[in-house]
Amino acid sequence: MINIAYAMGTGGGASGDAGGFTALVPLILMFGIFYFLLIRPQQKKQKMHREMIGSLKKGDRVITSGGLYGRITGISDTVVTVEICEKVRVKVARANIGGLAQDGSPKAK
């Protein structure tokens, strides 16, 4: 029974001291990979979207996050009025504007 107790004991003290830092290296490395592959690109995309939302003006052609193409006819702090067809206007939350419409998109008349 005593032989089992000695077998379960820790080895020399030198290897136990370095084990704490060695265990942190993979965690730090994983955080670095997550930051550069996931977090940073998402923050960059959000910043570009906020700048685009802030620069909207009357007459801009936009696409909503729901997929509606239209032209901005009215704008306030939180609501954008989008004309999707002649005399058909919808109010959309400003944050739900997905982006500016490209030239090849369907055109509202």
C-alpha positions in Angstrom: 0.0 0.0 0.0 2.9 2.4 0.7 4.4 1.8 -2.7 1.1 3.1 -4.3 1.3 6.3 -2.2 4.8 6.9 -3.4 3.8 6.3 -7.0 1.1 8.9 -6.8 3.3 11.5 -5.3 4.6 14.5 -7.4 8.0 14.5 -9.0 10.7 17.1 -8.4 9.7 20.7 -7.6 11.3 22.2 -10.7 8.8 20.8 -13.2 5.8 21.9 -11.1 6.8 25.6 -11.2 7.0 25.8 -14.9 3.7 23.9 -15.4 1.6 27.0 -14.5 3.0 29.2 -17.3 3.1 26.4 -19.8 -0.6 25.8 -19.3 -1.4 29.4 -20.1 0.5 29.6 -23.4 -2.2 27.6 -25.4 -5.0 29.7 -23.9 -3.2 32.9 -24.9 -2.6 31.5 -28.3 -6.2 30.5 -28.8 -7.4 33.9 -27.7 -5.1 35.6 -30.2 -6.4 33.4 -33.0 -10.0 34.1 -32.1 -9.3 37.8 -31.9 -7.7 38.1 -35.3 -10.0 35.6 -37.1 -13.4 36.4 -35.5 -13.6 39.5 -33.2 -11.5 42.0 -35.2 -13.2 41.5 -38.6 -16.7 41.7 -37.0 -15.8 45.0 -35.2 -14.5 46.4 -38.5 -17.7 45.4 -40.3 -19.8 47.0 -37.6 -17.8 50.2 -37.8 -18.3 50.4 -41.5 -22.1 49.8 -41.1 -22.4 52.5 -38.5 -20.5 55.0 -40.8 -22.8 54.1 -43.7 -25.9 54.5 -41.5 -24.7 57.9 -40.3 -24.0 59.2 -43.9 -27.5 58.4 -45.3 -29.3 61.2 -47.0 -32.5 61.9 -49.0 -32.3 60.4 -52.5 -29.9 57.6 -51.6 -30.8 54.2 -53.1 -30.7 51.5 -50.4 -31.5 47.9 -49.7 -33.0 47.0 -46.3 -32.0 44.0 -44.3 -35.3 42.4 -45.4 -34.3 42.7 -49.0 -36.4 45.7 -50.1 -34.9 48.0 -52.6 -35.9 51.7 -52.6 -35.0 55.4 -52.5 -34.9 57.4 -49.3 -37.6 60.1 -49.2 -37.5 61.0 -45.5 -35.0 60.5 -42.7 -34.9 61.1 -39.0 -32.8 60.0 -36.1 -34.3 56.5 -35.9 -36.6 56.1 -38.8 -36.0 56.1 -42.6 -38.9 56.4 -45.1 -38.1 54.4 -48.2 -40.1 54.6 -51.4 -40.1 51.2 -52.9 -42.5 52.0 -55.8 -44.3 55.1 -57.0 -46.5 56.3 -54.1 -45.6 53.3 -52.0 -43.5 54.3 -48.9 -42.5 52.2 -46.0 -40.9 53.3 -42.7 -37.9 51.3 -41.7 -35.7 51.5 -38.6 -32.5 53.2 -39.5 -30.5 50.2 -38.2 -32.3 47.9 -40.6 -30.8 49.5 -43.7 -28.5 46.8 -45.0 -26.5 48.9 -47.4 -26.5 51.2 -50.4 -27.9 49.6 -53.5 -25.6 49.1 -56.5 -26.3 50.3 -60.0 -27.4 46.8 -61.2 -30.2 46.6 -58.6 -33.9 46.9 -59.4 -34.9 50.6 -59.6 -37.8 52.2 -57.9 -39.7 54.6 -60.2 
